[in-house]
Amino acid sequence: MSHRVRQVFWLTVVWVLLWGTLRPATIVGGVLVAVLVAWLFPLPPMRDPIPVRPLRLLSLASFVALDLLRSGVQIGWETLRGGGRGPGAAIIAVPLLAHSARVVAVLAGAVALTPGSYVLQIDRTRATFWVYALGVGGDGAVERVRREVLVLQRKVIAALGTADELAASDRGLAAVRYRSAP
């Protein structure tokens, strides 16, 4: 199936799902809109296929779900506790271990899903992204957040990255550990 046909097919599926009905008029309208969109806004074909590793993808989904639960409980506790000084917040520089757009996008989305954190900036030239995080108080909290985001990044690369990206991320993690060693 050609690139354009797949694009029209998936745009039509989205159209039908948005309308919520499977009537012939909706399907024909979806095909017409999809053809128009594909003609006006052509997407370049992907140079390399997205490697999907189901077990690692499941591991990533589990990790993100547990992180969501933990973060939600932490933010909820801080909210209920109230009074006194609020939870500490920090902007933390985290090394970027992969440079493909899909990995960076999934990583930024996963960080943004976590309550109390989001990506402020991605600096590809310096291979760094800046994460805002709540609940950063006490000794070693910044390093803990940095380590958690690096683990998340490694899981994203393991699930959706290429073999080269995976090897580069391992080298990057080793370099980060070497720099932070006493």
Disulfide bonds with the S-S distance in Angstrom:
none
